[in-house]
Amino acid sequence: MPPVSFQFQQRKYGDKQVNWFYDHKPLTKKYKATNTSMFRQLDLGMMSTLYCIGRNVFSDFIDNNYFDLFEPKAFFTAKATNMAISGGARFEPLHRDAESYDDDWNKFNDINKVIIRQQIRTEHRVAFPHLYNSRPRSVYIPKYLKVKNLFIRVEDPILLTFYFDPIIHPISSRAVAPQNQGVSHEEEILGDADKDDFQLPDDLEPFLVYKSITDDNYTSAIAMYGRTIRSLDVPLVKNWYVEHCAPGMPVKVRVSYQKLLKNYVLNELHKRQPKPQSKKDLFRQLKNTKFFQTTRLHWAEVGLQFCRQGYNMLNLLIHRKNLNYLHLDYDMNLKPVKTLTTKERKKSRFRNAFHSCRQIHRLTKLIVDCHVQYRLRNVNAFQLADGLQFTFAHVGQLTGMYQYKYELMKQIRQCKDLKHVIYYRFNTGTVGKGPGVGFWAPGWRLCLFFMRGIIPRLENYSPDSLKVGTVKAWRKPLQNNIRFCQDAERILVKPDKMQPGFSNGFAAGAQCGKRLGRLQGQTSGLLNILLKQMEEGDARILTNTQFQDLKILNPNLQTISKTYQTNIIIFWTINFLIVVNLNSMQSLLVWTSG
């Protein structure tokens, strides 16, 4: 139970509906309103109570005329014409040739043009783009006037659903009655019949006359009419920055409003209709197999296991490269245990995918630590909410993740802008200025959207972290192979043109400083290829005596020559040569190696 100063007045919402609000797991056991902790089966009374409690987060403006020239279409037109609405954001020019299309034909040498010396206001150019702009392109025509909204929000839960509000003034019939009434069109056709002659039947009744319209749930149902979406898709602060910034705010807050509004306009401009797709449940498909099982764990326990596995994964990658002089602590900080030499520093360089994973695990561990402290009763729920909000609002200071993925600076700036908007929205009146508001959901959504986009990239880049050698190490054998091939083209000749002293050519090739390796394997399909090459003149059968001349290539050839006293096929190419024994069907592949 929080302190008394934190508790709201329960009489305002009804003690019967709110006395469960401060429980540890409300509505799960005592009231049996939900079968799980997902809160998907709440009755209308409980949902209306929660709606009334969260009323302060919603917008106070119901009439759409408040958003005149401050709506998406107006911002689209301002962006296309390279203008900035008062209080709105400024965009990059959409058409950069807008000012230079008539340099040779301007208002001073055109006799048919009307010269207007007065500056045209931005509001006029946005509201009427085809009238006040010289070259309107990619503009939208916003509505000039919306229908007047007569909805009155009910603040008192005791009032009926349909009642006469004092704010609606009655209209006197004397003021609207015509003074000089003429003969109507109906009277001309029907004559001077008395209007009172027509009477309704006695058995006529209004529609749904027996239905009561004074139920307590009617007001709540009308207020919450809509569709249910996931908590991840609920933009709690979106209604704040799409409105005009309150007067008297500091410059940094007004700039934050404009940045968030600019991002909202760009998202609305590039938003596309989702393609129809078949619904697929990956977890259900995996559950049907024998390789996957499901269980239920607390979120904090899953987070601890995730941090443990992430630490083990990063540690294995470090030891795979034999970097025993680097230490990874449990806060995911990578530090050397001694002063590293230049060679050790070069060897200990990891790719950005490794460091991005390390920083993501670091952020996750900070969040898990907050929940662990709450489960250990070291902090209360309000301090937990403040810690989560501070963590999500200062990702750049706590992790340094932007060092390895600079595109993350966009999300870091958005978290900072959200912090300004939230702080100056809550720290008003008697609350005063100070950190900690416990409003962590907007920053949490932003981090989740970032994770949704970075995970596929990490899946592509993470295999590079498993490579032990550097780029220079795997390029060196390839360069040596190319050099050996160039030398072989100059020294070696085809076997059908070889002379008895052809072994000197191999000796010359070996003396060029190239080392040769071998690869041994089965040659059942290789023999057919060699016989075909032998017919074309690229391979020939050598005797044991001629094979002795090839000892200079590799000591392993001497073992083969002693073991197999039979004829041997040698297959010759520029890159490598293959020595095959015809009887035993064993081969020796000799190729260049760095």
N, C-alpha and C positions, 0 to 999 in steps of 0.2 A: 504494500500500500504506500503510495507516495505521500509526501508531506501535505498538510492541509492547504498550503498556499498553492500547490500544484493542482489540486482537485477542482473540478468544475461543479457548479451547482446542479445537483441531481433533481431538484424539484422542477427545474425548467423542462426536463425531458421525461419526468415521471420516474419515481424510484423503482417501480416494478421492472422497467426496461433497462435500467442502467446499472443496477447493483452488481452486475457481473463484469463490468468493464475493467476493473483493476485486478481481476483474478489472474493466476499464473497461466492457466490454459482455459480461457473462458469458453463457455457453451459446449464443452466436450463431455463432461461427466455429470455435473450437477444438474444441468438443464436438459441434457441429451438432445441438443439441437443439431449436433453434427455427429456423424459416425467416425470421422477422422479429424485431423487438425487442419484441413484445407478450407473449412468454413464455406462450403458450397451449398449447404442446405439450411440457410437461415430463413426464418419466417419473416413476414412483411413488417411486423412490429419492430423486430430487432434491426432489420435493415434500415427502416425509417429513422430509428434512433441514431444509428451510426451516420446516416446521411445528415441529420441535424447537427451532430457533433462536428462533422467536417464541413459545415456550411461556410466557415470562414475562408476555406481554401478556394471556393468557387468565385466566379466573377460577380460583381455587383451590378453590372450593366446588362440589362435584358433587351433593351431596344436596340435594334441593329442600326438605327440612324446615328448612334454614337460613333460607330466605326466608319462614318462617311469620309472618303478619301484616306482611309487608314485600313484598307482591306487588301487581300491578295491581288485583285485586278488593278487596283490603283498602284500598288508597288510594281507590278509587272510593266505597266505603262511608264512609270517613272524610270525603271531600269532601261527600257527600250529607248527612251528619249534622253537618257543621260541627265537626269535631274534627281534631286533629293527632296522628298516631302519633309515638312517640318516635323521633327521628332522621329523620322524614319532613318533608314540606312542609305548609304551611297554605294553604288555598284560601279564596276568597271564599265566603260562604254561598250555597248553591244554592237554599234555600228560606228567605226572610227572614221568613216568618210562623210559624216553628217555635216561637217562644217566646210568642207572643201569641194562640194559637188558643183557649186555655182560661183567660183571665184571670179571668173571672167564676166559674169552677168549678175550683178548685184542690184541693190535697191537704188543706187545712185544713177545708174545708166539705163534703167528700165523705166520707160515712160508710162507703162501700164500698171506699175506697182504703186500701192498706197504706202507712203512712208509713215510708220507709226513710231513716234519718238518715245512714247511711254513704254516702260518695261512691262511685259506681260507676266502676270503672276503665275507661279508654279501650279497653284490649285486650279487655275483655269486651263492650263495646258494639259493637266492630268485628267480633269473632269471632261473636257472636250478636246480630245487629242487630234481629231481630224480638222478642227476649226482653228486652233491656235498654234499648231505646229506646221512648219513649212514642208516637212517631209516625214510624215508619220509612217513608221514601219514597225511591225511586230507589236502593235499596241492593242490594248484591251479596252473595251468601253464599259466602265462600271455603271451600276444603277445610280440614277440621279437621286431617287428618293425611295426608301423602303416603306412598306406598309407599317402603319403605326401599331406598335405592340401594346395591347391593353391588359396584358397579364400582370397581376399584382401578386407578389410573393407573400405568402402567409407566414408571418413571424410567430403568431400565437397559436400553439397547438390546440387550444381549447375551441377556437372558432370553427364554424362549419366549413364544409368544402365550398358551397355556393352561398354567398352572403353578399349583402350590399355594403361595399366599403365606403367610408366617408370621403375618400379621396375622389370618388366619382361624383361630380355635381349633377344634380338633375337638370334636365333641359326643359325650360318652360315652353309649353305649347303656344302660349300667347306670342312669344318672340318669333316663332317660326311659322305661325299661321299667316297665310296670304292676306293682304289688305284688300285688294280689289280682285276678288275671285271671279273669273269668267266662267263660261259654260264649258264643261269638260267634254271630251270626245265621247265618253260613255253616255252622258246625258243626251247628246245629240242623237245617238243611235237608239238607246233604250227609252228615251222620253223622260218625263218628270216623275218617274217611279220613286216612291219613298224608300230610303235606304233601310228603314227599320222594318220593312215588310219581310225581309229575309231572316229566318231564324234557323238555328242549328237543331238537329234532332235531339230529343231528350236522352237517348241511349248512347250518344256520342261521348267518348272518354279520351283523355289525352293518352299518348303513347307511354307505356311503362309507368302507368299511374300507381300501380301497386308496389313498385320497387322503391326502396328507401334510398335517399341520396344524402343521408346524414350519418353514414357509417364512418367510423374513425379511420378506417384504412383507405378511404377514397382519396383523401388529401395526400397521403404518403404514396399511393400508387401513381397519382398524376405527377407528383414531383419527381419520382424515380423512373418515369416511363423512358424506356430506351433498351439497349442491348448490353449484355454482359461481355466484358473483354478481360484479357489477362492483366494481372498487376504490372507485368513488364511493359505493356502497351498503354499505360495510363500516364499521360503527361500532366503531372500535378501543377506545374508552374507555367504551362504554356499560355494559360489565360492571362497571366500577369504581364508578360512582355509583348503580347500582341496588342495591348492597350497602350494608351499614352502614358509616358512616365510621369509620375507625380511631380508637381513643381517643388523646387527647393532641394532636389536631390544633388549630391556631389557629382563632379564630372565623371568619375570612374563608374558610378552607377548608371549614369545616362549612356555612357559608352557601352557598358555591358548590355543594357537594354537594346541598343542599336545592333550590336553584334549578334545577339540571340535572334533578333527580328530578321536580320539579314540571312542567317542560316535557315530560318523558317521559310522565308520567301524563296530561297533557292531550292529547298526541298519540295515546296509546293509547285514550283515551276517545272521541275524535272520528274515529278511523280507520274508514274504510269499505272494503268490498270493491271492488277495481277492476272497472270495467265491461269486459265482453269487447269488444275492439276488433280490427279487422283490422290486421295488421302492415304498416306502410308504411315504405319506405326512401326518404327524401327525396333522399339523395345519389345513389342509383341512378336515380331518375327524372330528376334534373337532368343526370346523366351521359349519359342517352340522347338528350338534346337537343343541338343544334349550338351552343348559346350557352355551355355550361359545359365545362370541362376539369378534370382532376385531375392532381395532381403530388405528390411527396413532398419535404418539407422538414423540417429540424430544428426542434424546438420553439422554440429561441432565435431562429432566423432568422424564423420566423413572428411571434414576439413583437416583434421589432424592426420588422418591416413593419407590424404592427398599431399600434405606437406612432407610427410615421411618418405613417400614414394618419389616425390620430386627431388628431395635431397639425395636419395640413393641414386637416382638416375644421373644427376649432375656429377655426383662423386665418381660414378663408374666412367663417365666420359673423361673426367680428369685423369683417373688412373689408367685409362686405356692408352693415353698418350705418354704414360710414365712420367707425369709431372708431379713427382713426390714433394717438390718444394713449394707447391701451392696448396693452401688450406681453405676449405669451404666450411664456414661456420653455419650454425642453425638459423641465422638471420639471412642466409644466402649471400653473404659477403665473401668475395674471393680475394684472399690476401696471400702474399708470399711469406714464407717462414724464414727467409734469409735474403741477403742482398743478391739479386740475380745478375748474372753476367749478360752480355749482349746476346750470346747464343741461346741462353736459357730464356731470355725475354722474347726472342723471336719464336722459339719453340712453344712458348706458353700462350701464344695468341690464339684466341678462339674466334669463331665467326659470330656474326650478329644474331643468328638464330639461337645460339647457346646462351648469350647474354640476355636476349629477350625472354627466353624461358626462365632464366634465373630471376629476372626482375618481376615477371608475372608471379612466380612462386613467392617472391618477397612480399608483394602486395597481398597475395592470398594469406600469407602467414600473419600479416598485420591484422587482417580482418578476423582470422580465426583466433588470434590472441585476445581480441576484444570480447569475443563470445566465450572464450575459456575463462576470462576474468569474471564475466557475468555469471557463469555456471558455478564458479568457486565462491560466489557471494561477496566478491571483493568490490564490485560496483553494482549499482542498481540499474534499472531499465533506462532511466533518463541519461545517466552517464554513458551507458552503452550506445544509445542513439547519438549522443554528442560525439563520441569517439568514432563511430562509423561515418558521420557527416564530415568530421575533420579529416578522416583518412581519404575519403573520396574527393574532397575538395583540394587536397594537397598531394596529389599523386606525383607530381613532378618533383616536389621537395623530399618526399619520403622514399622514392624508389630510384629516380634518375633513369627511368625507362626510355626517355626521349633521346638518350645518347646513342642508342642502337637502332631506333626507329623514329626518325625525326617527324614523320607524319603524325605521330602521337601528340605533337605540340598543339594540334587543332583541338583534340579532346581535352588537353590540359587547360587550354584557354577557356574552353566552354565550361569546364568545372569551376574555374575562377569567376567567370561571369555569373554562373548560377549561384555561387556563394554570395556575390554582391547583391543580387536580386533578393535572395532569401533573407540575408542578414537585415537589409534595410526594410524588408517587409514585416519582419517579426520584431525587430528592435525599435519599436515606436511606443510613444506614450510613456507610461510609468515603467516599462521594462528597461529602457535605457540601452546604452551601447555595451556590447560585450560578446565574446565568442560563445558558441554552443547553442544551437537551436534544435538539434535532434531531427532535422528534416533531411534525412539521408537518401530518400527514394530517387530524386532527380539525378544525383551523382552516381547512384547505383545503376540506374538505367543506362547512363552514358558509358560506364565501364563495361556493362554487359554487351552493348552494341559494339564497342571496340573489340572485345573478346570474340564476338561473332565474326568479325572481319579478319582478325589477325590469326586465328587458328588455322584456316586453310593455307595461309602463307607459311606458317611454321611447319605445317605438314610437308610442304614442298622443300623448305630450306633445311629442315632438321637432318636429313640424311647426309648433308655435307659435313655436319659436325662429327660424324663417325669416321671420316677419313683421317688417317694417322699422319701420312706424309704431307709435305707442303707442295705447292704448285711447282716450285723449282725442282723438287725431288723426283716427281713423276715426269717432268719434261726432259730430264737429262738422258734417260735410256732411249727416249724417242729420238733425240738429237744424235746420239751415238749411232743409232740404227740407220739414220739417214746418211750420216757420213760414211759408214761402212758400205752401204749400198752404192754410194758414189765411187768409192775406191774399187769395189768389185766390178763395176762397169768398165773401169779403165784396165784392170789387171786380168780378169777372168775371161775366158772364151767358152764357146759351146763345147760339149763333150765330143761331138763328132769331128771337130777340128783339132782335138788335143794331140800333142806330140808326146813321145815317151818321157820328156822332161817336164810334164805339166805340173808336177808337184812343187816345182820352184815357184810357180804362180801362187799356190796356196801359201807357201812359206812367206812370199812377199806380202800377201794379204794379211797373214798373221802378224808380221812384223810391223804393221801399221799401228799397233797398240790396241787392237780390238780383242776383246775376250769373247769366247764362245760358250754357250750353255747347251743343255740338251733336255729333251722331253721325250720320254719313252711311253709307248702305248700300243694298242692293237691296230693292225693295218689290214683288216679284212677287206674294207672298201677302198683302202689306199692303193692296194696292189693293182687293181684295174686301172686306176688313174696313172700309175707309174708305167704300166705296160703301154698305155695309149701315148704317153709322153715319149716313151722309148721309140715308138714307131715314128713319131714326128721329129726325132733327132735331139730332143731335150733330155734324154736319159739313156744310159747304156749299161751293159753288164760288165763288171770288172772282175778280174781274177783276184786270188788271194795275194799274189805278188804285187799287183797294182794297188791293192788296198793298203799294203804296208806303207805306201808313200803318203797316205793320208793321216799317219800317226801324228804328224806335226800339228794337226788341227786341235785335237783334244786327247788327253790320256785315256779317256773312256773308250776311244776307238781301238786301242791296243787290246783291251779285254775282249772286245767282240772279235777281233781278228784271231785271237788265240782260241777262243771257244768254238767259233763256227768256221771250220776249214772248208767253206763252200763258196759258191759264187754269190756275189752281192750286187744289188741294183743301187745305183746312186742317182737321185733325182735332183736336178740342178735348177735353181732359179736365182734371181738377183738378190732376193732377201734372205734366203735360207737354202739349205740342202738337206735331203733326207736319205739316210742309208738304210736299206731294207735287206734282210736275209730271206732268201726265197723259201727255204725249208721250214725254218722255225716261225715265220710270219711275225718276227719282231723287228721293230724299226728304231732308228735313232734320228731324232730331229735336231739339227744343229742350226741355231739362229743367232743373230747378234744380240748382245746384252751389254748394258751400260756398266 
